[in-house]
Amino acid sequence: MSYSIVTTRHGWSVENAARERVSPVFATRGAAIEWAAKRIERTAPQDRSCLACQRPFRSAGIHDRLCPHCEHHQDDGLGDVQRPTIRSRA
């Protein structure tokens, strides 16, 4: 995703490709550039540990925190051992 640093009446801000403001207003241009750089780094694909199994995998971005194996085999998080058994009174 591309960002632009733009001036506002009160300082500097960051806009996305659709020209929507995506940052707070900064007093200096340098602060706006630093914010944009951190956002690009944070959302860029990178190696992360799966939140479920801790195996490293190539994440598409900050929103992608489960490896393909765990994402495919999602359950309620209780596991088979802790899953309660419900029996009817017949």
Phi, psi and omega in degrees: 000142180255148180232154176234143175264124184233154176272147174235178178296334185249003180153228184234148175215174182246133177243150175273185183296334179274008179065032175261136178289127182241007182226167168288174176273134181248152180286331182234155177295323179299321178294322178293319178296318179297318179298315180296319180296318178295321179294319178297315180296318183292325184264356181286150175301137179200168177285130179225164173268136177297135180289339181269312187246354179070005177287141177287145176206163180276108183273141178284343180168184184297335180284344186258094187244358175250137178293162181303324180296309182291325178297323180287330184248043181291142173225197182277000178088354180279332184078164182291326184292320185267356183293124180290147177257127180254122181245142178274156178268083181260000000 
